[in-house]
Amino acid sequence: MANQRKILILGANGMLGHDLAEIFFDQKPILWDMPNLDITDEFAVKQKLADLMPSLVINAAAYTDVDGAQNQPDLAFKVNADAIGYLAVACQQLGAILVHYSTEYVFSGNKDTGYQEDDKTDPLNIYGQSKAKGEEILKQNCEMFYLIRSSWLYGRSPQVGKPRGLNFVQTMLKLAGEGKEINVVSDQFGKPTYTLDLAKKTREIIETQKPCGIYHAVNEGVCSWYEFAKKIFEIKNISANLNSINSDQYPLPTPRPKYSILVNTKLEPLRKWDEALRDYLRQS
C-alpha cells in the first residue's frame, strides 16, 4: 500500500477501532470517533469526507447492544443502516474504498454447518435486522467496498456501547474474581474472534487487493459459550464455579442465534480461536 494513501478509521475509540489504529499505525491513519464525526448526520458525513478526501475509509462504528436494540430500534437502524448509506454515498463520490464490519447476527442461526459469505440473510432480532439492512444499503450505494463479517469479538480495549464495557472474556474473569457462581449456556455455538487478528486480516485484504465483496474473517474452530468460558479459566489456571446451562435456563429479552458460525471460503484462515485467546490472555 502506498504511503500517501489517506486512511480514515471511524469508531476509533472502540474495541476494534483501537486495534485497527495499531495495525495501520505506520500508515498514519486519521482516527475519528464522536465528536469528530456523527455518522448519523448525513450532511456532516458528506461535508467532512469531502474536505478530508480519504482514499480508504474503515468503519468500525456501530450500535452493538443486542438487547438495547430491541428497545431502541430507531437508533439501531440509524447507526447500523442509515449511516452506512451516508458513508457509502460519500465514498462512492470520492472514489474511496469503504471497509465496513458486520456480524453473524444477520443470520437466524438455524444452520448447524454454518453460513457462507453468499448465504441469504435472515436475522432473528432487531440488531441483526439493522446490520442486514446496512449491508443491503452498502451494496446498493458503493462499488468499492469490503464487507467483513466477524463474530464473538473480544479485544484489549473497552467495548464501547456495551452495558458493562467488558467483553465476554473480561466479564468471565471479573465474575470468577468475585467468587460468584457462573452460569453459561452450552447450546449456542460460534467462533470467538480476537479483534487484533481481525484488524490484521483487514489490512491483508486491502493490501493484497482482494476483489471487493463480502468476506468472513473469524478465528477458526467452533465452541459453545460454555466451552469458551471453560477455556478462559483453564488458560488462566483459575478454579471457577462454572456451570453449563441451556438457553431456556438463562432467558434473555432478545433471541440469539443457536449456530453463530461464519464459514470463511475466500481468505487464508485465521489461527484457531484457543490459540488467539491464549495470546490475548497473556497480554491482558
Secondary structure, DSSP 8 states (H G I E B T S, - for coil): --TT--EEEESTTSHHHHHHHHHTGGG--EEE-TTT--TT-HHHHHHHHHHH--SEEEE------HHHHHH-HHHHHIIIIIHHHHHHHHHHHHT-EEEEEEEGGGS-S--TT-B-TTS----SSHHHHHHHHHHHHHHHH-SSEEEEEE-SEE-SS--TTSSSS--HHHHHHHHHHTT--EEEESS-EE--EEHHHHHHHHHHHHHTT--SEEEE---B--EEHHHHHHHHHHHHT----EEEE-GGGS--SS---SEE-B---SS----BHHHHHHHHHHH-
